[in-house]
């Protein structure tokens, strides 16, 4: 019998998509990354803006590296499946704000290896084990190992004196012990690298230590490779950079379709109307996170109304709830901070948020602000670039004319689709845009 938890987890706005059966789109990126895994010395790099599913893609990379065939089979890319003798022991590292430099990052990786757990399978007669990350409880290898291998690894670690080694030397020594005993190369997937602010000397370390038995994959929010790797030029020949852009409409709609499959398998009879699915994809503007957050709310509302079909009206109601702390709290707070006590500033913010391209020309937007009765709109734009208003706008660098952009494109979408704070602002902004 289906549970409330299964309904609540039909969409997953708060976590990466680990299940290959529920992963949507990104077929080209998946294939590029699968190839990169088999190139000795290569360093895959997944980067792009917030909310585009980089961590979900990295989770699939981790599974493919371990020998999971489901997603590649679905994509008819069986030739990219990792052969058994090349499958990785994979550690998934998430960077922390407290990790300030390369030494701290190396310690995170060392801790992951030190925290490796040998979990015995339930069939006690077979005396077999799988390797598990003690912190996350997730498997790091799909292979099953005999008790003898486990004891050999434990003895090898116990007998090895690493006390005099530097962090980089210790990490390499630990991975060598793993590969010697288990006969598998090691992969570290390093997520949220942007939280470290561009770690110096990281590229040099990766270049020196990437090998047939040790590989690194990097993931982070960035618009260029150099934002994540200060010394990335030294790694250019080995770097396989995959920039993640906005999803196209069919990919966004496939998130809903796969959610419906999940619901059906759980015995939950809910489905989205074609108009509701199309509206979710339109509102999301390429960002899968919005499909998840709005779709989740619409599904729950429909279930509470005892409706099995989620319609466009349920989506519209869910969008209205974006203006509450209940949904997208961080963006709710940022919007409040940006607008504060100024209706004209909200008008300018929403005018800029409606501009379809990344770079927003003031020559086009200021006349629209004047049409709304906003005097001196440049002053409000200036406010929105300041820290006191959340720095939601920024001047485009190296431009000959006044162009601005949203440093966080996801917030731009949020500001465009959520209800306005001041009455009449949403309708007025839409009207002047339509008449321009």
MOQUI-V39055 format. One record per helix or strand of 2 or more residues. SS is the DSSP state (alpha for helix, beta for strand). FROM is the first residue (numbers start at 0). TO is the last residue. Records with the same first field share a line. If there is no record, write none. Layout:
BEGIN
SS=FROM-TO / FROM-TO
END
This chain:
BEGIN
alpha=3-7 / 19-21 / 26-36 / 53-65 / 69-73 / 77-79 / 83-85 / 101-113 / 146-158 / 166-181 / 192-195 / 201-208 / 224-226 / 231-234 / 248-264 / 273-283 / 287-303 / 311-322 / 328-338 / 342-353 / 361-370 / 376-383 / 386-388 / 408-416 / 424-434
beta=42-47 / 87-93 / 115-119 / 127-132 / 144-145 / 184-190 / 213-220 / 238-243 / 270-271 / 308-309 / 359-360 / 393-394 / 402-404
END
